[in-house]
Amino acid sequence: MGETEDVLGLDELEREADEMEALRAERDELRDRFMRALADAENSRKRSDRDRREAEQYGGSKLARDMLPVFDNLNRALEAVPEDQRESNKALIEGVELTMRELLNVFAKHGVTQVNPQVGDRFDPQMHEAMFEAPVPGTKAGDIIQVMTGGFMLHDRLLRPAQVGVSSTPKS
């Protein structure tokens, strides 16, 4: 009878060992799933923080882009007044200048800044849009020879490129 007891005891020990092994495997699988869920939650939190920051910074880009023609038109209005009529239209000019200044202050408050290239600067396709190319003596190919409209940035993103004329290689 001792041998039968040993066999029964061994069978039970093997079943318990198998059961323990199954429990360990289940524990390991659950631990792995838990760690993955924790990592997913952390990634979601980081992604939502990034999305929130982007929405704060760039959410108004459509409105800002739509306001740029207003700035351009005010600028054109000032440029259209002949020099000999500036004194007689001083109040009107001052009002337009104040409006432009206020518009620029609102832009700055929301992270919109001007990109104002100068004649002689190098053309940068990341910041400028070439409207035409012409050979101009005394310039190098790729130099800005005329600025039609300034550009604008929204924080670190280009809202509108500056429109410029670019020198091509002068012909000999």
C-alpha positions, 0 to 999 in steps of 0.5 A: 500500500505504501507504493500506491500512496507514493504514486498518488502523492507523486501524481498530486505533486505533478498536478500541483506543479503543473497548476503552479506553472499555469498560474505563473504563466497567467501571472506573467501574461497579466503582468505583461498586459498590465505593463502594456496598458500602463505604457498605452495610458502614458502615451495617450496622456503625452499625446493629449498634452501635445495635442492640447499645446498645439491647439493652444498655439496653432488653433487660431491659424485659420483666423490669423491667415484670414486677417493677413489681407486686412494688414496688406490692404491697410499697408496698400492704403498708406502706400497709395497716398501721394507725398504731396497729399500726406499733410492734408490727409494727416488724420486719415493716415494717422488712423490707418497707421494706428489701426495697423499698429493695433493689428500687429499688436494683436498678432504679436499677442497671439504669436504671429510675427512678420517675416520682412526680407530685405533687398539683397538678402538670400532667397530662402524657399522655406520662408519666401515665395519667388514671384519672378526671376530676373537678371540684375547686374551687380547681384548674385543668383538667389539674391532678393531684388524686390519684396512684394509682400511680407510674410508671417510666422505663427510661432515656429510655423510659416503662416504665409511666405514673403513674396519676392523677386529673385535675381537669376544669374546675370547674362554676360 
